[in-house]
Amino acid sequence: MTLFETAIFAPLLCIPLLLFPYLGLPFEFEITLFWGVAAFAIAGGLAGRSGIFALAAFALTFLGGFVFFGLAFSAANLLFALIHGLVAGVGGWGSAKRHIVKFKAEVLLENEEKRRCKMCGVRVGLWAKKCWSCRASLARYT
């Protein structure tokens, strides 16, 4: 899904590049390069939100950006395709890395609520070996 989202968002965000000459805005190389890189970074960031593994999000958004740029533009621009794919990959990696922190916190809270003493039902810490209330061993029960 991340691969397809990058391949869909990148061309949508590159539409202003096609509109620059029609609107009378300056169509210089630097402006188009900046807007193209920014569009790919945003597309990678948007696509990376759906991934929970940062490395997988990086690889898939890199491939999505690289494939789109390679298909949309000539194959002679392979270096530009690699750069745009890398920018999209870094955007996806950063977005997934931010998302994984929230995901880990939710998992920790979920596991923390389930860690209870089976004898008396009081909450105990994750690394506790004995219950603080009834002194029962937790190794047998949890």
DSSP file (Angstrom, degrees, kcal/mol; ACC not computed):
  #  RESIDUE AA STRUCTURE BP1 BP2  ACC     N-H-->O    O-->H-N    N-H-->O    O-->H-N    TCO  KAPPA ALPHA  PHI   PSI    X-CA   Y-CA   Z-CA
    1    1 A M     >        0   0    0      0, 0.0     4,-2.4     0, 0.0     5,-0.2   0.000 360.0 360.0 360.0 -38.9    0.0    0.0    0.0
    2    2 A T  H  >  +     0   0    0      1,-0.2     4,-2.1     2,-0.2     5,-0.2   0.884 360.0  53.8 -63.3 -39.0    2.9    2.4    0.8
    3    3 A L  H  > S+     0   0    0      1,-0.2     4,-1.9     2,-0.2    -1,-0.2   0.919 111.9  43.8 -61.0 -45.1    4.4    1.9   -2.6
    4    4 A F  H  > S+     0   0    0      2,-0.2     4,-1.4     1,-0.2    -2,-0.2   0.857 110.0  55.6 -71.8 -35.5    1.1    2.7   -4.4
    5    5 A E  H  X S+     0   0    0     -4,-2.4     4,-3.2     2,-0.2     5,-0.3   0.915 109.6  46.9 -64.1 -41.1    0.5    5.7   -2.1
    6    6 A T  H  X S+     0   0    0     -4,-2.1     4,-2.3     1,-0.2    -2,-0.2   0.921 111.5  50.9 -64.7 -42.4    3.9    7.2   -3.0
    7    7 A A  H  < S+     0   0    0     -4,-1.9    -1,-0.2    -5,-0.2    -2,-0.2   0.720 117.0  41.3 -69.0 -19.6    3.3    6.6   -6.7
    8    8 A I  H  X S+     0   0    0     -4,-1.4     4,-1.3    -3,-0.2    -2,-0.2   0.870 116.3  45.5 -91.0 -45.0   -0.1    8.3   -6.5
    9    9 A F  H  X S+     0   0    0     -4,-3.2     4,-2.4     1,-0.2     5,-0.2   0.866 105.0  62.1 -68.6 -36.3    0.8   11.3   -4.2
   10   10 A A  H  X S+     0   0    0     -4,-2.3     4,-1.0    -5,-0.3    -1,-0.2   0.931 106.6  42.2 -60.5 -48.9    4.0   12.2   -6.1
   11   11 A P  H  4 S+     0   0    0      0, 0.0     4,-0.4     0, 0.0     3,-0.2   0.876 113.1  54.3 -67.1 -32.5    2.3   13.0   -9.4
   12   12 A L  H >< S+     0   0    0     -4,-1.3     3,-0.9     1,-0.2    -2,-0.2   0.903 110.4  45.7 -65.3 -38.5   -0.5   14.8   -7.7
   13   13 A L  H 3< S+     0   0    0     -4,-2.4    -1,-0.2     1,-0.2    -3,-0.1   0.640 107.4  59.6 -78.8 -13.0    2.0   17.0   -5.9
   14   14 A C  T >X S+     0   0    0     -4,-1.0     3,-1.1    -3,-0.2     4,-0.7   0.452  76.7  94.7 -90.6  -1.4    3.9   17.6   -9.1
   15   15 A I  H X> S+     0   0    0     -3,-0.9     4,-1.3    -4,-0.4     3,-1.2   0.877  75.4  62.1 -59.3 -39.1    0.9   19.1  -10.9
   16   16 A P  H 3> S+     0   0    0      0, 0.0     4,-1.5     0, 0.0    -1,-0.3   0.817  94.3  64.1 -58.0 -27.0    2.0   22.7  -10.0
   17   17 A L  H <4 S+     0   0    0     -3,-1.1    -2,-0.2     1,-0.2    -3,-0.1   0.862 104.4  45.8 -62.5 -33.7    5.2   22.1  -12.0
   18   18 A L  H << S+     0   0    0     -3,-1.2     4,-0.4    -4,-0.7    -1,-0.2   0.772 113.3  50.1 -76.9 -26.2    3.0   21.8  -15.1
   19   19 A L  H  X S+     0   0    0     -4,-1.3     4,-1.9     1,-0.2     6,-0.2   0.646  86.6  85.4 -88.1 -15.6    1.0   24.9  -14.1
   20   20 A F  T  <>S+     0   0    0     -4,-1.5     5,-1.8     1,-0.2     4,-0.5   0.916  92.2  44.7 -54.5 -49.3    4.0   27.2  -13.5
   21   21 A P  T >45S+     0   0    0      0, 0.0     3,-0.7     0, 0.0    -1,-0.2   0.878 113.2  51.3 -65.7 -34.4    4.4   28.3  -17.2
   22   22 A Y  T 345S+     0   0    0     -4,-0.4    -2,-0.2     1,-0.2    -3,-0.1   0.794 109.2  50.0 -73.0 -27.5    0.6   28.8  -17.7
   23   23 A L  T 3<5S-     0   0    0     -4,-1.9    -1,-0.2    -3,-0.2    -3,-0.1   0.472 114.6-114.8 -88.2  -2.2    0.3   31.0  -14.6
   24   24 A G  T < 5 +     0   0    0     -3,-0.7    -2,-0.1    -4,-0.5    -4,-0.1   0.635  66.4 145.4  79.1  13.6    3.2   33.2  -15.7
   25   25 A L      < -     0   0    0     -5,-1.8    -1,-0.3    -6,-0.2     2,-0.2  -0.500  62.9 -86.9 -79.9 154.4    5.4   32.1  -12.8
   26   26 A P        -     0   0    0      0, 0.0     2,-0.8     0, 0.0    -1,-0.1  -0.419  35.6-156.2 -65.2 130.8    9.2   31.8  -13.4
   27   27 A F        +     0   0    0     -2,-0.2     2,-0.2    -6,-0.1   -10,-0.0  -0.648  32.7 155.2-109.3  72.9   10.0   28.4  -14.7
   28   28 A E     >  -     0   0    0     -2,-0.8     4,-2.1     1,-0.1     5,-0.2  -0.604  54.1-115.0-100.1 161.4   13.6   28.1  -13.6
   29   29 A F  H  > S+     0   0    0     -2,-0.2     4,-2.4     1,-0.2     5,-0.2   0.886 113.2  52.6 -62.4 -40.7   15.6   24.9  -13.0
   30   30 A E  H  > S+     0   0    0      1,-0.2     4,-2.6     2,-0.2    -1,-0.2   0.898 109.2  48.7 -65.7 -40.6   16.1   25.7   -9.3
   31   31 A I  H  > S+     0   0    0      2,-0.2     4,-2.8     1,-0.2     5,-0.2   0.925 113.6  46.1 -66.3 -44.1   12.4   26.3   -8.6
   32   32 A T  H  X S+     0   0    0     -4,-2.1     4,-2.5     2,-0.2    -2,-0.2   0.889 113.3  49.7 -67.4 -37.5   11.4   23.1  -10.4
   33   33 A L  H  X S+     0   0    0     -4,-2.4     4,-2.4    -5,-0.2     5,-0.2   0.934 113.4  45.9 -65.4 -44.9   14.1   21.1   -8.6
   34   34 A F  H  X S+     0   0    0     -4,-2.6     4,-2.5     1,-0.2    -2,-0.2   0.937 115.4  45.8 -62.9 -47.1   13.1   22.4   -5.2
   35   35 A W  H  X S+     0   0    0     -4,-2.8     4,-2.6     1,-0.2    -1,-0.2   0.896 112.9  51.0 -65.1 -39.3    9.4   21.9   -5.8
   36   36 A G  H  X S+     0   0    0     -4,-2.5     4,-2.1    -5,-0.2    -1,-0.2   0.921 112.6  45.0 -64.3 -44.3   10.0   18.3   -7.2
   37   37 A V  H  X S+     0   0    0     -4,-2.4     4,-2.3     2,-0.2    -2,-0.2   0.914 114.3  49.1 -66.0 -42.3   12.1   17.3   -4.2
   38   38 A A  H  X S+     0   0    0     -4,-2.5     4,-2.4    -5,-0.2    -2,-0.2   0.895 110.0  52.1 -64.1 -39.0    9.6   18.8   -1.7
   39   39 A A  H  X S+     0   0    0     -4,-2.6     4,-2.5     1,-0.2    -1,-0.2   0.902 111.0  46.7 -63.7 -41.0    6.7   17.0   -3.5
   40   40 A F  H  X S+     0   0    0     -4,-2.1     4,-2.5     2,-0.2    -1,-0.2   0.870 111.3  51.6 -70.4 -35.5    8.5   13.7   -3.2
   41   41 A A  H  X S+     0   0    0     -4,-2.3     4,-2.3     2,-0.2    -2,-0.2   0.915 112.7  45.6 -65.7 -41.7    9.3   14.3    0.4
   42   42 A I  H  X S+     0   0    0     -4,-2.4     4,-2.6     2,-0.2     5,-0.2   0.915 112.4  50.9 -66.7 -42.1    5.7   15.1    1.2
   43   43 A A  H  X S+     0   0    0     -4,-2.5     4,-2.3     1,-0.2    -2,-0.2   0.911 111.9  47.4 -62.2 -41.9    4.5   12.1   -0.8
   44   44 A G  H  X S+     0   0    0     -4,-2.5     4,-2.3     2,-0.2    -1,-0.2   0.895 111.9  50.4 -64.9 -40.0    6.9    9.8    1.1
   45   45 A G  H  X S+     0   0    0     -4,-2.3     4,-0.6     2,-0.2    -2,-0.2   0.896 112.1  46.8 -65.2 -40.4    5.8   11.3    4.4
   46   46 A L  H >< S+     0   0    0     -4,-2.6     3,-0.6     1,-0.2     4,-0.3   0.898 115.6  45.3 -67.8 -39.4    2.1   10.8    3.6
   47   47 A A  H >< S+     0   0    0     -4,-2.3     3,-1.1     1,-0.2     4,-0.3   0.830 105.3  61.8 -73.8 -30.8    2.7    7.3    2.4
   48   48 A G  H >< S+     0   0    0     -4,-2.3     3,-0.9     1,-0.2    -1,-0.2   0.658  86.0  76.0 -70.5 -15.2    4.9    6.4    5.4
   49   49 A R  T << S+     0   0    0     -4,-0.6    -1,-0.2    -3,-0.6    -2,-0.2   0.803  90.7  55.7 -65.4 -27.5    2.1    7.0    7.9
   50   50 A S  T <  S+     0   0    0     -3,-1.1     2,-0.3    -4,-0.3    -1,-0.2   0.662  96.1  79.9 -81.5 -13.9    0.5    3.7    6.9
   51   51 A G    <   -     0   0    0     -3,-0.9    48,-0.1    -4,-0.3    49,-0.1  -0.683  53.5-170.7 -93.7 146.4    3.6    1.7    7.7
   52   52 A I  S    S+     0   0    0     -2,-0.3     2,-0.6     1,-0.1    -1,-0.1   0.506  73.4  71.1-110.2  -7.7    4.6    0.7   11.2
   53   53 A F     >  -     0   0    0      1,-0.1     4,-2.4    46,-0.0     5,-0.2  -0.948  69.7-154.4-109.6 119.6    8.1   -0.6   10.4
   54   54 A A  H  > S+     0   0    0     -2,-0.6     4,-2.4     1,-0.2     5,-0.2   0.876  92.1  50.3 -63.5 -40.5   10.4    2.2    9.5
   55   55 A L  H  > S+     0   0    0      2,-0.2     4,-2.3     1,-0.2    -1,-0.2   0.901 112.3  47.0 -67.3 -39.5   12.8    0.1    7.3
   56   56 A A  H  > S+     0   0    0      2,-0.2     4,-2.5     1,-0.2     5,-0.2   0.893 112.2  50.7 -67.4 -38.9    9.9   -1.3    5.3
   57   57 A A  H  X S+     0   0    0     -4,-2.4     4,-2.4     2,-0.2     5,-0.3   0.894 110.1  50.7 -65.1 -38.9    8.4    2.2    4.8
   58   58 A F  H  X S+     0   0    0     -4,-2.4     4,-2.2    34,-0.2    -2,-0.2   0.945 112.7  45.4 -62.2 -47.8   11.8    3.5    3.7
   59   59 A A  H  X S+     0   0    0     -4,-2.3     4,-2.3     1,-0.2    -2,-0.2   0.919 116.1  44.9 -64.2 -43.6   12.1    0.7    1.1
   60   60 A L  H  X S+     0   0    0     -4,-2.5     4,-2.5     2,-0.2    -1,-0.2   0.897 114.7  46.1 -72.1 -39.5    8.6    1.0   -0.2
   61   61 A T  H  X S+     0   0    0     -4,-2.4     4,-2.5    -5,-0.2    28,-0.2   0.862 111.9  53.4 -71.3 -32.5    8.5    4.7   -0.5
   62   62 A F  H  X S+     0   0    0     -4,-2.2     4,-2.7    -5,-0.3     5,-0.2   0.942 111.7  45.0 -61.9 -46.8   11.9    4.7   -2.1
   63   63 A L  H  X S+     0   0    0     -4,-2.3     4,-2.9     2,-0.2     5,-0.3   0.906 112.5  51.6 -64.6 -40.6   10.7    2.3   -4.7
   64   64 A G  H  X S+     0   0    0     -4,-2.5     4,-2.1     2,-0.2    -2,-0.2   0.927 114.5  42.2 -62.0 -45.4    7.5    4.2   -5.2
   65   65 A G  H  X S+     0   0    0     -4,-2.5     4,-2.4    20,-0.2     5,-0.2   0.899 117.0  47.6 -67.7 -40.8    9.3    7.5   -5.8
   66   66 A F  H  X S+     0   0    0     -4,-2.7     4,-2.5    -5,-0.2    -2,-0.2   0.919 113.9  46.2 -67.1 -44.9   12.0    5.9   -8.0
   67   67 A V  H  X S+     0   0    0     -4,-2.9     4,-2.3    -5,-0.2     5,-0.2   0.921 114.0  48.1 -66.0 -43.9    9.5    4.0  -10.1
   68   68 A F  H  X S+     0   0    0     -4,-2.1     4,-2.9    -5,-0.3     5,-0.3   0.950 115.0  44.5 -62.3 -47.4    7.2    7.0  -10.6
   69   69 A F  H  X S+     0   0    0     -4,-2.4     4,-1.9     1,-0.2    -1,-0.2   0.881 114.2  50.6 -66.2 -36.4   10.1    9.3  -11.5
   70   70 A G  H  < S+     0   0    0     -4,-2.5    -1,-0.2    -5,-0.2    -2,-0.2   0.859 116.4  40.7 -68.2 -35.1   11.6    6.6  -13.8
   71   71 A L  H  < S+     0   0    0     -4,-2.3    -2,-0.2    -5,-0.2    -1,-0.2   0.860 117.1  47.0 -80.1 -36.3    8.3    6.1  -15.6
   72   72 A A  H  < S+     0   0    0     -4,-2.9     2,-0.2    -5,-0.2    -2,-0.2   0.844 118.7  35.0 -76.4 -33.2    7.3    9.7  -15.8
   73   73 A F  S  < S-     0   0    0     -4,-1.9     8,-0.0    -5,-0.3     0, 0.0  -0.661 101.7 -74.1-117.9 173.0   10.6   11.1  -17.0
   74   74 A S    >   -     0   0    0     -2,-0.2     3,-1.2     1,-0.1    -1,-0.2  -0.192  36.1-120.0 -68.3 158.4   13.2    9.7  -19.3
   75   75 A A  G >  S+     0   0    0      1,-0.2     3,-0.6     2,-0.1    -1,-0.1   0.619 105.5  77.3 -73.8 -11.8   15.5    6.9  -18.3
   76   76 A A  G 3  S+     0   0    0      1,-0.3     2,-0.5     2,-0.1     3,-0.4   0.737  83.8  66.4 -68.5 -21.6   18.5    9.2  -18.9
   77   77 A N  G <>  +     0   0    0     -3,-1.2     4,-2.2     1,-0.2    -1,-0.3  -0.250  60.8 134.9 -92.4  45.9   17.7   11.0  -15.6
   78   78 A L  H <>  +     0   0    0     -3,-0.6     4,-2.4    -2,-0.5    -1,-0.2   0.877  69.9  52.6 -64.0 -38.5   18.6    7.9  -13.5
   79   79 A L  H  > S+     0   0    0     -3,-0.4     4,-2.4     2,-0.2    -1,-0.2   0.922 110.6  47.2 -64.4 -43.0   20.5    9.9  -11.0
   80   80 A F  H  > S+     0   0    0      2,-0.2     4,-2.7     1,-0.2     5,-0.2   0.878 110.6  53.4 -64.5 -36.7   17.6   12.3  -10.5
   81   81 A A  H  X S+     0   0    0     -4,-2.2     4,-2.3     2,-0.2    -2,-0.2   0.913 109.8  47.7 -64.2 -41.6   15.3    9.3  -10.2
   82   82 A L  H  X S+     0   0    0     -4,-2.4     4,-2.5     2,-0.2    -2,-0.2   0.908 112.8  48.6 -64.5 -41.8   17.5    7.9   -7.4
   83   83 A I  H  X S+     0   0    0     -4,-2.4     4,-2.4     2,-0.2    -2,-0.2   0.934 113.4  46.0 -65.3 -45.4   17.7   11.2   -5.6
   84   84 A H  H  X S+     0   0    0     -4,-2.7     4,-2.3     1,-0.2    -1,-0.2   0.888 113.6  49.6 -66.1 -38.0   13.9   11.7   -5.7
   85   85 A G  H  X S+     0   0    0     -4,-2.3     4,-2.4    -5,-0.2   -20,-0.2   0.901 110.5  50.6 -64.5 -40.4   13.3    8.2   -4.6
   86   86 A L  H  X S+     0   0    0     -4,-2.5     4,-2.5     2,-0.2    -2,-0.2   0.899 109.8  49.9 -64.7 -40.5   15.8    8.6   -1.7
   87   87 A V  H  X S+     0   0    0     -4,-2.4     4,-2.2     2,-0.2    -2,-0.2   0.922 112.1  47.6 -64.2 -43.2   14.0   11.8   -0.6
   88   88 A A  H  X S+     0   0    0     -4,-2.3     4,-2.3     1,-0.2    -2,-0.2   0.895 111.9  51.6 -63.7 -38.7   10.7   10.0   -0.7
   89   89 A G  H  X S+     0   0    0     -4,-2.4     4,-2.6   -28,-0.2    -2,-0.2   0.901 109.2  48.5 -64.5 -42.1   12.2    7.1    1.2
   90   90 A V  H  X S+     0   0    0     -4,-2.5     4,-2.5     2,-0.2    -1,-0.2   0.893 111.3  51.1 -66.3 -38.8   13.6    9.4    3.9
   91   91 A G  H  X S+     0   0    0     -4,-2.2     4,-2.0     2,-0.2    -2,-0.2   0.916 112.8  45.6 -63.0 -42.6   10.2   11.1    4.2
   92   92 A G  H  X S+     0   0    0     -4,-2.3     4,-2.4     2,-0.2    -2,-0.2   0.880 112.2  51.5 -66.7 -38.7    8.5    7.8    4.6
   93   93 A W  H  X S+     0   0    0     -4,-2.6     4,-2.5     2,-0.2    -2,-0.2   0.925 111.0  47.5 -64.0 -45.0   11.1    6.5    7.1
   94   94 A G  H  X S+     0   0    0     -4,-2.5     4,-1.9     2,-0.2    -2,-0.2   0.896 113.1  48.2 -64.2 -39.8   10.7    9.6    9.3
   95   95 A S  H  X S+     0   0    0     -4,-2.0     4,-1.8    -5,-0.2    -1,-0.2   0.914 114.1  45.5 -67.6 -42.3    6.9    9.4    9.2
   96   96 A A  H  X S+     0   0    0     -4,-2.4     4,-2.3     2,-0.2    -2,-0.2   0.866 110.4  54.7 -68.9 -35.2    6.9    5.7   10.1
   97   97 A K  H  X S+     0   0    0     -4,-2.5     4,-1.1     1,-0.2    -1,-0.2   0.892 109.3  47.6 -64.8 -39.0    9.5    6.3   12.8
   98   98 A R  H  X S+     0   0    0     -4,-1.9     4,-0.9     1,-0.2    -1,-0.2   0.870 112.9  49.2 -67.7 -36.2    7.2    8.9   14.4
   99   99 A H  H  X S+     0   0    0     -4,-1.8     4,-1.9     1,-0.2    -2,-0.2   0.854 103.8  58.9 -71.8 -34.8    4.3    6.6   14.1
  100  100 A I  H  X S+     0   0    0     -4,-2.3     4,-2.7     1,-0.2     5,-0.2   0.813  98.4  59.9 -67.5 -29.4    6.1    3.6   15.7
  101  101 A V  H  X S+     0   0    0     -4,-1.1     4,-1.7     2,-0.2    -1,-0.2   0.921 108.3  44.0 -64.2 -42.4    6.8    5.6   18.9
  102  102 A K  H  X S+     0   0    0     -4,-0.9     4,-1.8     2,-0.2    -2,-0.2   0.881 113.3  52.2 -67.1 -37.4    3.0    6.0   19.4
  103  103 A F  H  X S+     0   0    0     -4,-1.9     4,-1.9     1,-0.2    -2,-0.2   0.909 108.8  48.9 -66.9 -42.9    2.4    2.4   18.5
  104  104 A K  H  X S+     0   0    0     -4,-2.7     4,-2.5     1,-0.2    -1,-0.2   0.878 108.9  53.7 -64.9 -37.8    5.0    1.1   21.1
  105  105 A A  H  X S+     0   0    0     -4,-1.7     4,-2.2     1,-0.2    -1,-0.2   0.898 108.3  49.8 -64.9 -39.3    3.5    3.3   23.8
  106  106 A E  H  X S+     0   0    0     -4,-1.8     4,-2.0     2,-0.2    -1,-0.2   0.898 111.2  49.0 -65.2 -39.7    0.1    1.8   23.2
  107  107 A V  H  X S+     0   0    0     -4,-1.9     4,-2.5     2,-0.2     5,-0.2   0.904 110.2  51.3 -67.2 -40.7    1.5   -1.8   23.3
  108  108 A L  H  X S+     0   0    0     -4,-2.5     4,-2.5     1,-0.2    -2,-0.2   0.928 110.7  47.9 -62.4 -44.2    3.3   -1.0   26.6
  109  109 A L  H  X S+     0   0    0     -4,-2.2     4,-1.6     1,-0.2    -1,-0.2   0.890 111.3  51.2 -63.7 -37.8    0.2    0.4   28.2
  110  110 A E  H  X S+     0   0    0     -4,-2.0     4,-0.9     1,-0.2    -1,-0.2   0.920 114.0  42.9 -66.0 -43.4   -1.8   -2.7   27.0
  111  111 A N  H  X S+     0   0    0     -4,-2.5     4,-0.8     1,-0.2     3,-0.3   0.847 109.1  59.0 -71.3 -33.2    0.7   -5.1   28.5
  112  112 A E  H >< S+     0   0    0     -4,-2.5     3,-0.6     1,-0.2    12,-0.2   0.872 103.2  51.7 -65.3 -36.4    1.1   -3.1   31.7
  113  113 A E  H 3< S+     0   0    0     -4,-1.6    -1,-0.2     1,-0.2    -2,-0.2   0.799 107.9  53.0 -70.5 -26.9   -2.6   -3.5   32.5
  114  114 A K  H 3< S+     0   0    0     -4,-0.9     2,-1.2    -3,-0.3    -1,-0.2   0.616  83.0  95.8 -85.0 -12.2   -2.5   -7.2   32.0
  115  115 A R    <<  +     0   0    0     -4,-0.8     9,-1.6    -3,-0.6     2,-0.3  -0.670  55.0 141.8 -84.9  98.3    0.4   -7.8   34.4
  116  116 A R  B     -A  123   0A   0     -2,-1.2     2,-0.3     7,-0.2     7,-0.2  -0.934  57.5 -98.6-135.0 156.8   -1.3   -8.7   37.7
  117  117 A C     >  -     0   0    0      5,-2.5     4,-1.4    -2,-0.3    21,-0.1  -0.600  25.1-148.5 -73.8 133.3   -0.7  -11.2   40.5
  118  118 A K  T  4 S+     0   0    0     -2,-0.3    -1,-0.1     2,-0.2    20,-0.0   0.722  92.5  52.7 -76.3 -21.2   -2.9  -14.3   40.0
  119  119 A M  T  4 S+     0   0    0      3,-0.1    -1,-0.2     1,-0.1    -2,-0.0   0.937 130.6   6.8 -80.9 -49.5   -3.2  -14.8   43.8
  120  120 A C  T  4 S-     0   0    0      2,-0.1    -2,-0.2    16,-0.0    -1,-0.1   0.589  91.1-124.8-114.9 -12.7   -4.5  -11.4   45.0
  121  121 A G     <  +     0   0    0     -4,-1.4     2,-0.2     1,-0.3    -3,-0.1   0.533  58.0 142.7  84.9   6.8   -5.1   -9.5   41.7
  122  122 A V        -     0   0    0      1,-0.1    -5,-2.5    -6,-0.1    -1,-0.3  -0.508  57.0-102.6 -81.2 150.7   -2.9   -6.5   42.5
  123  123 A R  B     -A  116   0A   0     -7,-0.2     2,-0.3    -2,-0.2    -7,-0.2  -0.472  40.7-171.0 -71.4 140.8   -0.9   -4.8   39.7
  124  124 A V        -     0   0    0     -9,-1.6    -9,-0.1   -12,-0.2     7,-0.1  -0.889  26.2 -94.4-128.7 161.9    2.8   -5.7   39.7
  125  125 A G    >   -     0   0    0     -2,-0.3     3,-0.8     1,-0.1    -1,-0.1  -0.177  36.0-108.2 -70.7 166.3    5.7   -4.3   37.7
  126  126 A L  T 3  S+     0   0    0      1,-0.2    -1,-0.1     3,-0.0    -2,-0.0   0.846 118.2  36.5 -65.6 -34.1    7.0   -5.8   34.4
  127  127 A W  T 3  S+     0   0    0      2,-0.0    -1,-0.2     0, 0.0     2,-0.1   0.283  86.0 129.2-103.8  10.1   10.2   -7.1   36.0
  128  128 A A    <   -     0   0    0     -3,-0.8     3,-0.1     1,-0.1    -4,-0.1  -0.409  35.9-172.4 -69.4 139.2    8.8   -8.1   39.4
  129  129 A K  S    S+     0   0    0      1,-0.2     9,-2.8    -2,-0.1    10,-0.6   0.675  73.6  31.8-100.7 -25.3    9.5  -11.7   40.6
  130  130 A K  B    S-B  137   0B   0      7,-0.2    -1,-0.2     8,-0.1     7,-0.2  -0.960  89.1-104.1-132.3 151.0    7.2  -11.6   43.6
  131  131 A C     >  -     0   0    0      5,-2.5     4,-0.9    -2,-0.3    -7,-0.1  -0.519  21.6-144.2 -71.0 137.3    4.0   -9.8   44.4
  132  132 A W  T  4 S+     0   0    0     -2,-0.2    -1,-0.1    -9,-0.2    -8,-0.1   0.716  95.4  43.8 -76.2 -19.2    4.5   -6.8   46.7
  133  133 A S  T  4 S+     0   0    0      3,-0.1    -1,-0.1   -11,-0.1    -2,-0.0   0.928 131.6  12.3 -91.6 -54.7    1.2   -7.5   48.4
  134  134 A C  T  4 S-     0   0    0      2,-0.1    -2,-0.1     0, 0.0    -1,-0.0   0.448  90.7-127.7-107.2  -0.9    1.0  -11.2   49.1
  135  135 A R     <  +     0   0    0     -4,-0.9     2,-0.2     1,-0.2    -3,-0.1   0.691  52.9 155.2  62.2  22.2    4.6  -12.2   48.3
  136  136 A A        -     0   0    0      1,-0.1    -5,-2.5    -6,-0.1     2,-0.3  -0.518  51.2-104.3 -76.3 147.6    3.5  -14.9   45.9
  137  137 A S  B     -B  130   0B   0     -7,-0.2     4,-0.3    -2,-0.2    -7,-0.2  -0.548  25.1-161.0 -72.5 134.1    5.9  -15.9   43.2
  138  138 A L  S  > S+     0   0    0     -9,-2.8     4,-2.2    -2,-0.3     3,-0.1   0.566  75.9  81.4 -93.0  -9.5    5.0  -14.5   39.8
  139  139 A A  T  4 S+     0   0    0    -10,-0.6    -1,-0.2     1,-0.2    -9,-0.1   0.852  93.9  46.7 -66.7 -33.2    7.1  -16.9   37.8
  140  140 A R  T  4 S+     0   0    0     -3,-0.2    -1,-0.2     1,-0.1    -2,-0.1   0.806 119.6  37.1 -76.5 -28.3    4.5  -19.7   38.0
  141  141 A Y  T  4        0   0    0     -4,-0.3    -2,-0.2    -3,-0.1    -1,-0.1   0.748 360.0 360.0-103.2 -26.2    1.5  -17.6   37.1
  142  142 A T     <        0   0    0     -4,-2.2    -3,-0.2   -27,-0.0    -2,-0.1   0.423 360.0 360.0-120.7 360.0    2.6  -15.0   34.5
